[in-house]
Amino acid sequence: MKYICLMKFRKKPTREMISQNLEWIEKDKKMGVKIDAIYWTLGRYDAVVIFDAPDEKTAMRMGLERAENLSAETMVAIPAEEARRLVE
């Protein structure tokens, strides 16, 4: 299942935070998560992560692990072609 996560830093990012995040990404891989892209952004959110996870609980666990450093809003992403079929 594909997800999009919009993130805001709770505090100024540090090298330690970035290093910790890289460790979490490796842990996520072991839980079956595949990160497609990570973007740091300007505007309302500081980062956007696009990823696949086996289920909603795994996606939620990712956000909870990072809650000290980030606030996150995670959405299920449905491919446009699948959504169009629902309308037909």
PDB file with SEQRES, HELIX, SHEET and CRYST1 records, atoms N, CA, C and O in Angstrom:
SEQRES   1 A   88  MET LYS TYR ILE CYS LEU MET LYS PHE ARG LYS LYS PRO          
SEQRES   2 A   88  THR ARG GLU MET ILE SER GLN ASN LEU GLU TRP ILE GLU          
SEQRES   3 A   88  LYS ASP LYS LYS MET GLY VAL LYS ILE ASP ALA ILE TYR          
SEQRES   4 A   88  TRP THR LEU GLY ARG TYR ASP ALA VAL VAL ILE PHE ASP          
SEQRES   5 A   88  ALA PRO ASP GLU LYS THR ALA MET ARG MET GLY LEU GLU          
SEQRES   6 A   88  ARG ALA GLU ASN LEU SER ALA GLU THR MET VAL ALA ILE          
SEQRES   7 A   88  PRO ALA GLU GLU ALA ARG ARG LEU VAL GLU                      
HELIX    1 AA1 ARG A   15  LYS A   30  1                                  16    
HELIX    2 AA2 GLU A   56  GLU A   65  1                                  10    
HELIX    3 AA3 ALA A   80  VAL A   87  1                                   8    
SHEET    1 AA1 4 LYS A  34  TRP A  40  0                                        
SHEET    2 AA1 4 ALA A  47  ASP A  52 -1                                        
SHEET    3 AA1 4 LYS A   2  PHE A   9 -1                                        
SHEET    4 AA1 4 LEU A  70  ALA A  77 -1                                        
CRYST1    1.000    1.000    1.000  90.00  90.00  90.00 P 1           1          
ATOM      1  N   MET A   1       0.840  -1.160   0.000  1.00  0.00           N  
ATOM      2  CA  MET A   1       0.000   0.000   0.000  1.00  0.00           C  
ATOM      3  C   MET A   1       0.897   1.238   0.000  1.00  0.00           C  
ATOM      4  O   MET A   1       1.891   1.297   0.724  1.00  0.00           O  
ATOM      5  N   LYS A   2       0.538   2.213  -0.810  1.00  0.00           N  
ATOM      6  CA  LYS A   2       1.336   3.437  -0.961  1.00  0.00           C  
ATOM      7  C   LYS A   2       0.839   4.505   0.019  1.00  0.00           C  
ATOM      8  O   LYS A   2      -0.363   4.662   0.232  1.00  0.00           O  
ATOM      9  N   TYR A   3       1.794   5.236   0.609  1.00  0.00           N  
ATOM     10  CA  TYR A   3       1.482   6.305   1.556  1.00  0.00           C  
ATOM     11  C   TYR A   3       2.268   7.560   1.203  1.00  0.00           C  
ATOM     12  O   TYR A   3       3.341   7.498   0.603  1.00  0.00           O  
ATOM     13  N   ILE A   4       1.701   8.705   1.593  1.00  0.00           N  
ATOM     14  CA  ILE A   4       2.393   9.988   1.508  1.00  0.00           C  
ATOM     15  C   ILE A   4       2.376  10.570   2.913  1.00  0.00           C  
ATOM     16  O   ILE A   4       1.322  10.659   3.542  1.00  0.00           O  
ATOM     17  N   CYS A   5       3.535  10.963   3.400  1.00  0.00           N  
ATOM     18  CA  CYS A   5       3.650  11.506   4.749  1.00  0.00           C  
ATOM     19  C   CYS A   5       4.189  12.931   4.671  1.00  0.00           C  
ATOM     20  O   CYS A   5       5.253  13.174   4.102  1.00  0.00           O  
ATOM     21  N   LEU A   6       3.440  13.866   5.248  1.00  0.00           N  
ATOM     22  CA  LEU A   6       3.850  15.268   5.320  1.00  0.00           C  
ATOM     23  C   LEU A   6       4.385  15.511   6.724  1.00  0.00           C  
ATOM     24  O   LEU A   6       3.705  15.215   7.707  1.00  0.00           O  
ATOM     25  N   MET A   7       5.602  16.048   6.826  1.00  0.00           N  
ATOM     26  CA  MET A   7       6.259  16.174   8.127  1.00  0.00           C  
ATOM     27  C   MET A   7       6.681  17.604   8.429  1.00  0.00           C  
ATOM     28  O   MET A   7       7.020  18.382   7.537  1.00  0.00           O  
ATOM     29  N   LYS A   8       6.648  17.927   9.736  1.00  0.00           N  
ATOM     30  CA  LYS A   8       7.170  19.198  10.239  1.00  0.00           C  
ATOM     31  C   LYS A   8       8.173  18.873  11.340  1.00  0.00           C  
ATOM     32  O   LYS A   8       7.917  18.028  12.198  1.00  0.00           O  
ATOM     33  N   PHE A   9       9.307  19.546  11.306  1.00  0.00           N  
ATOM     34  CA  PHE A   9      10.295  19.358  12.367  1.00  0.00           C  
ATOM     35  C   PHE A   9       9.781  20.016  13.642  1.00  0.00           C  
ATOM     36  O   PHE A   9       9.241  21.121  13.594  1.00  0.00           O  
ATOM     37  N   ARG A  10       9.943  19.352  14.769  1.00  0.00           N  
ATOM     38  CA  ARG A  10       9.560  19.940  16.058  1.00  0.00           C  
ATOM     39  C   ARG A  10      10.647  20.888  16.568  1.00  0.00           C  
ATOM     40  O   ARG A  10      10.382  21.787  17.365  1.00  0.00           O  
ATOM     41  N   LYS A  11      11.867  20.669  16.095  1.00  0.00           N  
ATOM     42  CA  LYS A  11      12.991  21.530  16.463  1.00  0.00           C  
ATOM     43  C   LYS A  11      13.946  21.582  15.285  1.00  0.00           C  
ATOM     44  O   LYS A  11      13.791  20.837  14.317  1.00  0.00           O  
ATOM     45  N   LYS A  12      14.920  22.453  15.370  1.00  0.00           N  
ATOM     46  CA  LYS A  12      15.888  22.593  14.283  1.00  0.00           C  
ATOM     47  C   LYS A  12      16.608  21.261  14.055  1.00  0.00           C  
ATOM     48  O   LYS A  12      17.118  20.661  15.002  1.00  0.00           O  
ATOM     49  N   PRO A  13      16.650  20.794  12.792  1.00  0.00           N  
ATOM     50  CA  PRO A  13      17.339  19.529  12.509  1.00  0.00           C  
ATOM     51  C   PRO A  13      18.830  19.608  12.854  1.00  0.00           C  
ATOM     52  O   PRO A  13      19.483  20.627  12.630  1.00  0.00           O  
ATOM     53  N   THR A  14      19.340  18.527  13.395  1.00  0.00           N  
ATOM     54  CA  THR A  14      20.767  18.423  13.712  1.00  0.00           C  
ATOM     55  C   THR A  14      21.339  17.210  12.984  1.00  0.00           C  
ATOM     56  O   THR A  14      20.598  16.386  12.449  1.00  0.00           O  
ATOM     57  N   ARG A  15      22.641  17.115  12.972  1.00  0.00           N  
ATOM     58  CA  ARG A  15      23.288  15.946  12.363  1.00  0.00           C  
ATOM     59  C   ARG A  15      22.876  14.663  13.084  1.00  0.00           C  
ATOM     60  O   ARG A  15      22.720  13.612  12.464  1.00  0.00           O  
ATOM     61  N   GLU A  16      22.703  14.767  14.400  1.00  0.00           N  
ATOM     62  CA  GLU A  16      22.291  13.593  15.171  1.00  0.00           C  
ATOM     63  C   GLU A  16      20.891  13.139  14.760  1.00  0.00           C  
ATOM     64  O   GLU A  16      20.636  11.941  14.631  1.00  0.00           O  
ATOM     65  N   MET A  17      19.981  14.099  14.554  1.00  0.00           N  
ATOM     66  CA  MET A  17      18.622  13.756  14.117  1.00  0.00           C  
ATOM     67  C   MET A  17      18.652  13.076  12.754  1.00  0.00           C  
ATOM     68  O   MET A  17      17.945  12.095  12.527  1.00  0.00           O  
ATOM     69  N   ILE A  18      19.463  13.596  11.859  1.00  0.00           N  
ATOM     70  CA  ILE A  18      19.562  13.015  10.519  1.00  0.00           C  
ATOM     71  C   ILE A  18      20.142  11.607  10.601  1.00  0.00           C  
ATOM     72  O   ILE A  18      19.660  10.697   9.927  1.00  0.00           O  
ATOM     73  N   SER A  19      21.164  11.425  11.417  1.00  0.00           N  
ATOM     74  CA  SER A  19      21.765  10.103  11.602  1.00  0.00           C  
ATOM     75  C   SER A  19      20.745   9.124  12.184  1.00  0.00           C  
ATOM     76  O   SER A  19      20.656   7.976  11.749  1.00  0.00           O  
ATOM     77  N   GLN A  20      19.978   9.591  13.170  1.00  0.00           N  
ATOM     78  CA  GLN A  20      18.946   8.750  13.772  1.00  0.00           C  
ATOM     79  C   GLN A  20      17.890   8.367  12.740  1.00  0.00           C  
ATOM     80  O   GLN A  20      17.422   7.229  12.722  1.00  0.00           O  
ATOM     81  N   ASN A  21      17.519   9.307  11.887  1.00  0.00           N  
ATOM     82  CA  ASN A  21      16.526   9.025  10.855  1.00  0.00           C  
ATOM     83  C   ASN A  21      17.040   7.963   9.880  1.00  0.00           C  
ATOM     84  O   ASN A  21      16.279   7.097   9.448  1.00  0.00           O  
ATOM     85  N   LEU A  22      18.320   8.028   9.536  1.00  0.00           N  
ATOM     86  CA  LEU A  22      18.894   7.010   8.647  1.00  0.00           C  
ATOM     87  C   LEU A  22      18.839   5.624   9.293  1.00  0.00           C  
ATOM     88  O   LEU A  22      18.620   4.625   8.609  1.00  0.00           O  
ATOM     89  N   GLU A  23      19.040   5.569  10.612  1.00  0.00           N  
ATOM     90  CA  GLU A  23      18.918   4.297  11.333  1.00  0.00           C  
ATOM     91  C   GLU A  23      17.481   3.794  11.287  1.00  0.00           C  
ATOM     92  O   GLU A  23      17.245   2.600  11.105  1.00  0.00           O  
ATOM     93  N   TRP A  24      16.511   4.708  11.454  1.00  0.00           N  
ATOM     94  CA  TRP A  24      15.093   4.328  11.389  1.00  0.00           C  
ATOM     95  C   TRP A  24      14.738   3.792  10.009  1.00  0.00           C  
ATOM     96  O   TRP A  24      13.976   2.832   9.891  1.00  0.00           O  
ATOM     97  N   ILE A  25      15.284   4.404   8.971  1.00  0.00           N  
ATOM     98  CA  ILE A  25      15.001   3.950   7.602  1.00  0.00           C  
ATOM     99  C   ILE A  25      15.462   2.506   7.422  1.00  0.00           C  
ATOM    100  O   ILE A  25      14.761   1.703   6.805  1.00  0.00           O  
ATOM    101  N   GLU A  26      16.632   2.174   7.954  1.00  0.00           N  
ATOM    102  CA  GLU A  26      17.116   0.789   7.871  1.00  0.00           C  
ATOM    103  C   GLU A  26      16.193  -0.155   8.644  1.00  0.00           C  
ATOM    104  O   GLU A  26      15.916  -1.265   8.190  1.00  0.00           O  
ATOM    105  N   LYS A  27      15.725   0.283   9.800  1.00  0.00           N  
ATOM    106  CA  LYS A  27      14.789  -0.522  10.593  1.00  0.00           C  
ATOM    107  C   LYS A  27      13.473  -0.690   9.834  1.00  0.00           C  
ATOM    108  O   LYS A  27      12.887  -1.772   9.830  1.00  0.00           O  
ATOM    109  N   ASP A  28      13.014   0.387   9.193  1.00  0.00           N  
ATOM    110  CA  ASP A  28      11.771   0.329   8.412  1.00  0.00           C  
ATOM    111  C   ASP A  28      11.868  -0.715   7.302  1.00  0.00           C  
ATOM    112  O   ASP A  28      10.910  -1.445   7.046  1.00  0.00           O  
ATOM    113  N   LYS A  29      13.021  -0.786   6.647  1.00  0.00           N  
ATOM    114  CA  LYS A  29      13.212  -1.769   5.570  1.00  0.00           C  
ATOM    115  C   LYS A  29      12.982  -3.184   6.084  1.00  0.00           C  
ATOM    116  O   LYS A  29      12.401  -4.015   5.387  1.00  0.00           O  
ATOM    117  N   LYS A  30      13.438  -3.456   7.300  1.00  0.00           N  
ATOM    118  CA  LYS A  30      13.272  -4.788   7.885  1.00  0.00           C  
ATOM    119  C   LYS A  30      11.807  -5.095   8.181  1.00  0.00           C  
ATOM    120  O   LYS A  30      11.428  -6.261   8.283  1.00  0.00           O  
ATOM    121  N   MET A  31      10.972  -4.047   8.321  1.00  0.00           N  
ATOM    122  CA  MET A  31       9.533  -4.233   8.554  1.00  0.00           C  
ATOM    123  C   MET A  31       8.758  -4.284   7.240  1.00  0.00           C  
ATOM    124  O   MET A  31       7.528  -4.345   7.245  1.00  0.00           O  
ATOM    125  N   GLY A  32       9.479  -4.260   6.109  1.00  0.00           N  
ATOM    126  CA  GLY A  32       8.819  -4.350   4.813  1.00  0.00           C  
ATOM    127  C   GLY A  32       8.475  -3.022   4.176  1.00  0.00           C  
ATOM    128  O   GLY A  32       7.717  -2.975   3.207  1.00  0.00           O  
ATOM    129  N   VAL A  33       9.027  -1.936   4.710  1.00  0.00           N  
ATOM    130  CA  VAL A  33       8.761  -0.602   4.162  1.00  0.00           C  
ATOM    131  C   VAL A  33       9.755  -0.303   3.048  1.00  0.00           C  
ATOM    132  O   VAL A  33      10.951  -0.561   3.182  1.00  0.00           O  
ATOM    133  N   LYS A  34       9.245   0.244   1.949  1.00  0.00           N  
ATOM    134  CA  LYS A  34      10.101   0.674   0.841  1.00  0.00           C  
ATOM    135  C   LYS A  34       9.875   2.169   0.648  1.00  0.00           C  
ATOM    136  O   LYS A  34       8.779   2.593   0.282  1.00  0.00           O  
ATOM    137  N   ILE A  35      10.899   2.958   0.892  1.00  0.00           N  
ATOM    138  CA  ILE A  35      10.790   4.405   0.720  1.00  0.00           C  
ATOM    139  C   ILE A  35      11.102   4.742  -0.729  1.00  0.00           C  
ATOM    140  O   ILE A  35      12.192   4.457  -1.227  1.00  0.00           O  
ATOM    141  N   ASP A  36      10.127   5.354  -1.402  1.00  0.00           N  
ATOM    142  CA  ASP A  36      10.298   5.753  -2.803  1.00  0.00           C  
ATOM    143  C   ASP A  36      11.059   7.064  -2.914  1.00  0.00           C  
ATOM    144  O   ASP A  36      11.924   7.214  -3.777  1.00  0.00           O  
ATOM    145  N   ALA A  37      10.735   8.021  -2.032  1.00  0.00           N  
ATOM    146  CA  ALA A  37      11.374   9.337  -2.122  1.00  0.00           C  
ATOM    147  C   ALA A  37      11.228  10.081  -0.805  1.00  0.00           C  
ATOM    148  O   ALA A  37      10.237   9.927  -0.090  1.00  0.00           O  
ATOM    149  N   ILE A  38      12.235  10.891  -0.499  1.00  0.00           N  
ATOM    150  CA  ILE A  38      12.193  11.819   0.628  1.00  0.00           C  
ATOM    151  C   ILE A  38      12.587  13.182   0.078  1.00  0.00           C  
ATOM    152  O   ILE A  38      13.632  13.328  -0.556  1.00  0.00           O  
ATOM    153  N   TYR A  39      11.742  14.176   0.327  1.00  0.00           N  
ATOM    154  CA  TYR A  39      12.019  15.540  -0.120  1.00  0.00           C  
ATOM    155  C   TYR A  39      11.955  16.481   1.074  1.00  0.00           C  
ATOM    156  O   TYR A  39      11.021  16.407   1.873  1.00  0.00           O  
ATOM    157  N   TRP A  40      12.926  17.355   1.199  1.00  0.00           N  
ATOM    158  CA  TRP A  40      12.817  18.469   2.131  1.00  0.00           C  
ATOM    159  C   TRP A  40      12.146  19.580   1.345  1.00  0.00           C  
ATOM    160  O   TRP A  40      12.496  19.825   0.191  1.00  0.00           O  
ATOM    161  N   THR A  41      11.184  20.254   1.962  1.00  0.00           N  
ATOM    162  CA  THR A  41      10.363  21.203   1.223  1.00  0.00           C  
ATOM    163  C   THR A  41      10.313  22.569   1.899  1.00  0.00           C  
ATOM    164  O   THR A  41      10.615  22.710   3.084  1.00  0.00           O  
ATOM    165  N   LEU A  42       9.929  23.557   1.122  1.00  0.00           N  
ATOM    166  CA  LEU A  42       9.673  24.900   1.629  1.00  0.00           C  
ATOM    167  C   LEU A  42       8.165  25.039   1.810  1.00  0.00           C  
ATOM    168  O   LEU A  42       7.388  24.392   1.106  1.00  0.00           O  
ATOM    169  N   GLY A  43       7.758  25.872   2.743  1.00  0.00           N  
ATOM    170  CA  GLY A  43       6.326  26.085   2.913  1.00  0.00           C  
ATOM    171  C   GLY A  43       5.798  25.467   4.193  1.00  0.00           C  
ATOM    172  O   GLY A  43       6.504  25.384   5.198  1.00  0.00           O  
ATOM    173  N   ARG A  44       4.550  25.036   4.144  1.00  0.00           N  
ATOM    174  CA  ARG A  44       3.840  24.554   5.326  1.00  0.00           C  
ATOM    175  C   ARG A  44       4.496  23.330   5.969  1.00  0.00           C  
ATOM    176  O   ARG A  44       4.503  23.200   7.193  1.00  0.00           O  
ATOM    177  N   TYR A  45       5.042  22.442   5.155  1.00  0.00           N  
ATOM    178  CA  TYR A  45       5.687  21.228   5.662  1.00  0.00           C  
ATOM    179  C   TYR A  45       7.180  21.278   5.364  1.00  0.00           C  
ATOM    180  O   TYR A  45       7.613  21.895   4.391  1.00  0.00           O  
ATOM    181  N   ASP A  46       7.955  20.619   6.217  1.00  0.00           N  
ATOM    182  CA  ASP A  46       9.411  20.612   6.060  1.00  0.00           C  
ATOM    183  C   ASP A  46       9.910  19.443   5.222  1.00  0.00           C  
ATOM    184  O   ASP A  46      10.994  19.504   4.641  1.00  0.00           O  
ATOM    185  N   ALA A  47       9.120  18.382   5.162  1.00  0.00           N  
ATOM    186  CA  ALA A  47       9.541  17.198   4.404  1.00  0.00           C  
ATOM    187  C   ALA A  47       8.321  16.421   3.927  1.00  0.00           C  
ATOM    188  O   ALA A  47       7.254  16.460   4.540  1.00  0.00           O  
ATOM    189  N   VAL A  48       8.512  15.715   2.818  1.00  0.00           N  
ATOM    190  CA  VAL A  48       7.496  14.817   2.266  1.00  0.00           C  
ATOM    191  C   VAL A  48       8.171  13.473   2.025  1.00  0.00           C  
ATOM    192  O   VAL A  48       9.246  13.407   1.429  1.00  0.00           O  
ATOM    193  N   VAL A  49       7.534  12.405   2.492  1.00  0.00           N  
ATOM    194  CA  VAL A  49       8.057  11.060   2.283  1.00  0.00           C  
ATOM    195  C   VAL A  49       6.988  10.250   1.555  1.00  0.00           C  
ATOM    196  O   VAL A  49       5.827  10.226   1.965  1.00  0.00           O  
ATOM    197  N   ILE A  50       7.387   9.593   0.483  1.00  0.00           N  
ATOM    198  CA  ILE A  50       6.495   8.714  -0.273  1.00  0.00           C  
ATOM    199  C   ILE A  50       7.029   7.301  -0.075  1.00  0.00           C  
ATOM    200  O   ILE A  50       8.195   7.022  -0.353  1.00  0.00           O  
ATOM    201  N   PHE A  51       6.158   6.409   0.412  1.00  0.00           N  
ATOM    202  CA  PHE A  51       6.635   5.063   0.731  1.00  0.00           C  
ATOM    203  C   PHE A  51       5.540   4.018   0.577  1.00  0.00           C  
ATOM    204  O   PHE A  51       4.352   4.335   0.521  1.00  0.00           O  
ATOM    205  N   ASP A  52       5.972   2.765   0.510  1.00  0.00           N  
ATOM    206  CA  ASP A  52       5.081   1.609   0.526  1.00  0.00           C  
ATOM    207  C   ASP A  52       5.274   0.908   1.861  1.00  0.00           C  
ATOM    208  O   ASP A  52       6.397   0.759   2.343  1.00  0.00           O  
ATOM    209  N   ALA A  53       4.163   0.480   2.452  1.00  0.00           N  
ATOM    210  CA  ALA A  53       4.210  -0.297   3.689  1.00  0.00           C  
ATOM    211  C   ALA A  53       3.222  -1.450   3.575  1.00  0.00           C  
ATOM    212  O   ALA A  53       2.223  -1.345   2.863  1.00  0.00           O  
ATOM    213  N   PRO A  54       3.494  -2.548   4.272  1.00  0.00           N  
ATOM    214  CA  PRO A  54       2.616  -3.712   4.164  1.00  0.00           C  
ATOM    215  C   PRO A  54       1.191  -3.452   4.657  1.00  0.00           C  
ATOM    216  O   PRO A  54       0.239  -4.049   4.155  1.00  0.00           O  
ATOM    217  N   ASP A  55       1.045  -2.547   5.653  1.00  0.00           N  
ATOM    218  CA  ASP A  55      -0.283  -2.289   6.210  1.00  0.00           C  
ATOM    219  C   ASP A  55      -0.281  -0.966   6.973  1.00  0.00           C  
ATOM    220  O   ASP A  55       0.757  -0.323   7.131  1.00  0.00           O  
ATOM    221  N   GLU A  56      -1.476  -0.573   7.447  1.00  0.00           N  
ATOM    222  CA  GLU A  56      -1.633   0.699   8.148  1.00  0.00           C  
ATOM    223  C   GLU A  56      -0.872   0.727   9.469  1.00  0.00           C  
ATOM    224  O   GLU A  56      -0.337   1.769   9.849  1.00  0.00           O  
ATOM    225  N   LYS A  57      -0.817  -0.389  10.164  1.00  0.00           N  
ATOM    226  CA  LYS A  57      -0.128  -0.422  11.455  1.00  0.00           C  
ATOM    227  C   LYS A  57       1.360  -0.155  11.286  1.00  0.00           C  
ATOM    228  O   LYS A  57       1.965   0.544  12.099  1.00  0.00           O  
ATOM    229  N   THR A  58       1.942  -0.701  10.249  1.00  0.00           N  
ATOM    230  CA  THR A  58       3.362  -0.456   9.984  1.00  0.00           C  
ATOM    231  C   THR A  58       3.584   1.013   9.655  1.00  0.00           C  
ATOM    232  O   THR A  58       4.542   1.617  10.136  1.00  0.00           O  
ATOM    233  N   ALA A  59       2.710   1.591   8.842  1.00  0.00           N  
ATOM    234  CA  ALA A  59       2.826   3.014   8.498  1.00  0.00           C  
ATOM    235  C   ALA A  59       2.693   3.873   9.752  1.00  0.00           C  
ATOM    236  O   ALA A  59       3.424   4.851   9.913  1.00  0.00           O  
ATOM    237  N   MET A  60       1.776   3.520  10.633  1.00  0.00           N  
ATOM    238  CA  MET A  60       1.587   4.279  11.869  1.00  0.00           C  
ATOM    239  C   MET A  60       2.807   4.166  12.773  1.00  0.00           C  
ATOM    240  O   MET A  60       3.210   5.145  13.401  1.00  0.00           O  
ATOM    241  N   ARG A  61       3.391   2.985  12.839  1.00  0.00           N  
ATOM    242  CA  ARG A  61       4.575   2.778  13.677  1.00  0.00           C  
ATOM    243  C   ARG A  61       5.715   3.707  13.254  1.00  0.00           C  
ATOM    244  O   ARG A  61       6.453   4.222  14.093  1.00  0.00           O  
ATOM    245  N   MET A  62       5.846   3.914  11.944  1.00  0.00           N  
ATOM    246  CA  MET A  62       6.902   4.808  11.448  1.00  0.00           C  
ATOM    247  C   MET A  62       6.734   6.205  12.035  1.00  0.00           C  
ATOM    248  O   MET A  62       7.705   6.808  12.491  1.00  0.00           O  
ATOM    249  N   GLY A  63       5.513   6.720  12.027  1.00  0.00           N  
ATOM    250  CA  GLY A  63       5.259   8.053  12.567  1.00  0.00           C  
ATOM    251  C   GLY A  63       5.473   8.130  14.064  1.00  0.00           C  
ATOM    252  O   GLY A  63       6.024   9.108  14.569  1.00  0.00           O  
ATOM    253  N   LEU A  64       5.040   7.104  14.774  1.00  0.00           N  
ATOM    254  CA  LEU A  64       5.185   7.102  16.229  1.00  0.00           C  
ATOM    255  C   LEU A  64       6.647   7.079  16.653  1.00  0.00           C  
ATOM    256  O   LEU A  64       7.015   7.714  17.641  1.00  0.00           O  
ATOM    257  N   GLU A  65       7.479   6.356  15.916  1.00  0.00           N  
ATOM    258  CA  GLU A  65       8.903   6.292  16.259  1.00  0.00           C  
ATOM    259  C   GLU A  65       9.582   7.648  16.116  1.00  0.00           C  
ATOM    260  O   GLU A  65      10.558   7.936  16.808  1.00  0.00           O  
ATOM    261  N   ARG A  66       9.069   8.472  15.224  1.00  0.00           N  
ATOM    262  CA  ARG A  66       9.697   9.758  14.946  1.00  0.00           C  
ATOM    263  C   ARG A  66       9.016  10.924  15.664  1.00  0.00           C  
ATOM    264  O   ARG A  66       9.383  12.079  15.447  1.00  0.00           O  
ATOM    265  N   ALA A  67       8.037  10.638  16.510  1.00  0.00           N  
ATOM    266  CA  ALA A  67       7.202  11.680  17.116  1.00  0.00           C  
ATOM    267  C   ALA A  67       7.979  12.685  17.958  1.00  0.00           C  
ATOM    268  O   ALA A  67       7.554  13.833  18.087  1.00  0.00           O  
ATOM    269  N   GLU A  68       9.090  12.285  18.522  1.00  0.00           N  
ATOM    270  CA  GLU A  68       9.878  13.215  19.330  1.00  0.00           C  
ATOM    271  C   GLU A  68      10.468  14.331  18.468  1.00  0.00           C  
ATOM    272  O   GLU A  68      10.568  15.475  18.912  1.00  0.00           O  
ATOM    273  N   ASN A  69      10.855  14.000  17.248  1.00  0.00           N  
ATOM    274  CA  ASN A  69      11.516  14.961  16.368  1.00  0.00           C  
ATOM    275  C   ASN A  69      10.595  15.590  15.332  1.00  0.00           C  
ATOM    276  O   ASN A  69      10.860  16.691  14.851  1.00  0.00           O  
ATOM    277  N   LEU A  70       9.504  14.888  14.983  1.00  0.00           N  
ATOM    278  CA  LEU A  70       8.657  15.327  13.873  1.00  0.00           C  
ATOM    279  C   LEU A  70       7.184  15.185  14.213  1.00  0.00           C  
ATOM    280  O   LEU A  70       6.792  14.287  14.957  1.00  0.00           O  
ATOM    281  N   SER A  71       6.376  16.073  13.665  1.00  0.00           N  
ATOM    282  CA  SER A  71       4.937  15.817  13.625  1.00  0.00           C  
ATOM    283  C   SER A  71       4.635  15.393  12.197  1.00  0.00           C  
ATOM    284  O   SER A  71       5.246  15.893  11.253  1.00  0.00           O  
ATOM    285  N   ALA A  72       3.697  14.475  12.041  1.00  0.00           N  
ATOM    286  CA  ALA A  72       3.465  13.903  10.716  1.00  0.00           C  
ATOM    287  C   ALA A  72       1.979  13.746  10.433  1.00  0.00           C  
ATOM    288  O   ALA A  72       1.174  13.489  11.328  1.00  0.00           O  
ATOM    289  N   GLU A  73       1.648  13.908   9.171  1.00  0.00           N  
ATOM    290  CA  GLU A  73       0.307  13.624   8.663  1.00  0.00           C  
ATOM    291  C   GLU A  73       0.495  12.619   7.534  1.00  0.00           C  
ATOM    292  O   GLU A  73       1.100  12.932   6.509  1.00  0.00           O  
ATOM    293  N   THR A  74      -0.027  11.412   7.726  1.00  0.00           N  
ATOM    294  CA  THR A  74       0.172  10.338   6.755  1.00  0.00           C  
ATOM    295  C   THR A  74      -1.144  10.023   6.062  1.00  0.00           C  
ATOM    296  O   THR A  74      -2.188   9.903   6.703  1.00  0.00           O  
ATOM    297  N   MET A  75      -1.076   9.891   4.746  1.00  0.00           N  
ATOM    298  CA  MET A  75      -2.260   9.623   3.936  1.00  0.00           C  
ATOM    299  C   MET A  75      -2.037   8.388   3.085  1.00  0.00           C  
ATOM    300  O   MET A  75      -0.922   8.130   2.632  1.00  0.00           O  
ATOM    301  N   VAL A  76      -3.104   7.624   2.867  1.00  0.00           N  
ATOM    302  CA  VAL A  76      -3.061   6.521   1.907  1.00  0.00           C  
ATOM    303  C   VAL A  76      -3.138   7.145   0.523  1.00  0.00           C  
ATOM    304  O   VAL A  76      -3.947   8.042   0.289  1.00  0.00           O  
ATOM    305  N   ALA A  77      -2.302   6.676  -0.392  1.00  0.00           N  
ATOM    306  CA  ALA A  77      -2.296   7.192  -1.768  1.00  0.00           C  
ATOM    307  C   ALA A  77      -2.834   6.110  -2.701  1.00  0.00           C  
ATOM    308  O   ALA A  77      -2.301   5.002  -2.759  1.00  0.00           O  
ATOM    309  N   ILE A  78      -3.890   6.448  -3.425  1.00  0.00           N  
ATOM    310  CA  ILE A  78      -4.496   5.517  -4.377  1.00  0.00           C  
ATOM    311  C   ILE A  78      -4.150   5.998  -5.779  1.00  0.00           C  
ATOM    312  O   ILE A  78      -4.422   7.150  -6.116  1.00  0.00           O  
ATOM    313  N   PRO A  79      -3.552   5.136  -6.604  1.00  0.00           N  
ATOM    314  CA  PRO A  79      -3.210   5.549  -7.971  1.00  0.00           C  
ATOM    315  C   PRO A  79      -4.447   6.065  -8.713  1.00  0.00           C  
ATOM    316  O   PRO A  79      -5.548   5.541  -8.538  1.00  0.00           O  
ATOM    317  N   ALA A  80      -4.256   7.086  -9.533  1.00  0.00           N  
ATOM    318  CA  ALA A  80      -5.363   7.719 -10.249  1.00  0.00           C  
ATOM    319  C   ALA A  80      -6.149   6.716 -11.079  1.00  0.00           C  
ATOM    320  O   ALA A  80      -7.377   6.790 -11.133  1.00  0.00           O  
ATOM    321  N   GLU A  81      -5.452   5.764 -11.737  1.00  0.00           N  
ATOM    322  CA  GLU A  81      -6.187   4.811 -12.572  1.00  0.00           C  
ATOM    323  C   GLU A  81      -7.141   3.958 -11.744  1.00  0.00           C  
ATOM    324  O   GLU A  81      -8.241   3.641 -12.197  1.00  0.00           O  
ATOM    325  N   GLU A  82      -6.731   3.583 -10.533  1.00  0.00           N  
ATOM    326  CA  GLU A  82      -7.616   2.809  -9.659  1.00  0.00           C  
ATOM    327  C   GLU A  82      -8.799   3.651  -9.195  1.00  0.00           C  
ATOM    328  O   GLU A  82      -9.929   3.166  -9.146  1.00  0.00           O  
ATOM    329  N   ALA A  83      -8.543   4.905  -8.858  1.00  0.00           N  
ATOM    330  CA  ALA A  83      -9.616   5.796  -8.417  1.00  0.00           C  
ATOM    331  C   ALA A  83     -10.625   6.024  -9.539  1.00  0.00           C  
ATOM    332  O   ALA A  83     -11.829   6.065  -9.286  1.00  0.00           O  
ATOM    333  N   ARG A  84     -10.149   6.172 -10.776  1.00  0.00           N  
ATOM    334  CA  ARG A  84     -11.061   6.364 -11.915  1.00  0.00           C  
ATOM    335  C   ARG A  84     -11.974   5.161 -12.090  1.00  0.00           C  
ATOM    336  O   ARG A  84     -13.149   5.319 -12.421  1.00  0.00           O  
ATOM    337  N   ARG A  85     -11.449   3.961 -11.872  1.00  0.00           N  
ATOM    338  CA  ARG A  85     -12.279   2.752 -12.003  1.00  0.00           C  
ATOM    339  C   ARG A  85     -13.407   2.737 -10.975  1.00  0.00           C  
ATOM    340  O   ARG A  85     -14.474   2.181 -11.236  1.00  0.00           O  
ATOM    341  N   LEU A  86     -13.182   3.336  -9.820  1.00  0.00           N  
ATOM    342  CA  LEU A  86     -14.229   3.407  -8.800  1.00  0.00           C  
ATOM    343  C   LEU A  86     -15.387   4.289  -9.250  1.00  0.00           C  
ATOM    344  O   LEU A  86     -16.530   4.081  -8.842  1.00  0.00           O  
ATOM    345  N   VAL A  87     -15.087   5.271 -10.088  1.00  0.00           N  
ATOM    346  CA  VAL A  87     -16.101   6.204 -10.567  1.00  0.00           C  
ATOM    347  C   VAL A  87     -16.894   5.608 -11.720  1.00  0.00           C  
ATOM    348  O   VAL A  87     -18.072   5.924 -11.887  1.00  0.00           O  
ATOM    349  N   GLU A  88     -16.275   4.761 -12.508  1.00  0.00           N  
ATOM    350  CA  GLU A  88     -16.932   4.195 -13.702  1.00  0.00           C  
ATOM    351  C   GLU A  88     -18.019   3.217 -13.343  1.00  0.00           C  
ATOM    352  O   GLU A  88     -18.664   2.657 -14.230  1.00  0.00           O  
TER     353      GLU A  88                                                      
END                                                                             
